[in-house]
Amino acid sequence: MKARASCSLGLVALVMTTWVAGPAWGQTKAGPVDFGKREFMSNCASCHGPGGKGDGPLTDLLTKSPPDLTRLAARNGGVLPIARLYEVIDGTGVASHGPRDMPVWGLDYKTQAAEHYMEAPYDPEAYTRGRILALLEYINRLQAK
């Protein structure tokens, strides 16, 4: 199990390094791709708003207003609660049935990975972890100074 975990972490580090530094995968003609921002705009901005302030276009349809993501660190003594955010995004410990204010993105990411990789060998945990970590890095950049 330890070998697989370190292999998975190594894979995530390699992918994240390639995204940041690699011109072949991490750039377009317009410049580097911001994977965290892309993830946020694709999956979070509709509820949390493009600036993360909880003012997305779907807020009127929700029973509970989404939180202002730009104030998470300020409300936590100046420290962004990364582990807690990871759990919320991933859906760790969420009952399979019952109310939930936010979609379980971890399961969605694993499903997308299976559809993408099909029969090719891949690590769904590493794929999911990479997407969530890119998103968390972007949420960190959204924090009010």
Steps between C-alpha positions, in 0.01 A plus 500: 500500500785741581663438163174580322443813708849634433463411131169687491650802673796487263261492205306799636826692553615418147170607348484821704863584409430436134190722514701783649828467310439294189442690179354197320216438747475821698486770235285617219567777252340739749733393784506249784182312587370570851358157586369608841315795352367283217372248757341776706329665203371165372365361825480765772429845351136424420427495874795678664534768230795565271682687778406243768285742700190275509314699236477254211214503250336193660478639855131586459427132434683372810338443839818611680730780381850385407777640720735779403814301418718812510460523881576138596850573632387817680227302678758237600762715673678589175556138396317338211353172633637285216420159654140596573452653153646187341247286690209723399597501132585129491189403697699300755271367772182612324214254529396356165142612557365806672533877476820664383551866419774437244560232236741218580772592251734212589256244363435717195875528431544123531214445256654747254837324531340162425328645193824660382747217563257211432716184476837673547662453841472808721468597866157652568609622844798690354283645223244623753766629740670699223176674400405580860849630583499726193162635612621556857805688375268732305269549801811593698574773244143633541551573870450864602826662598 
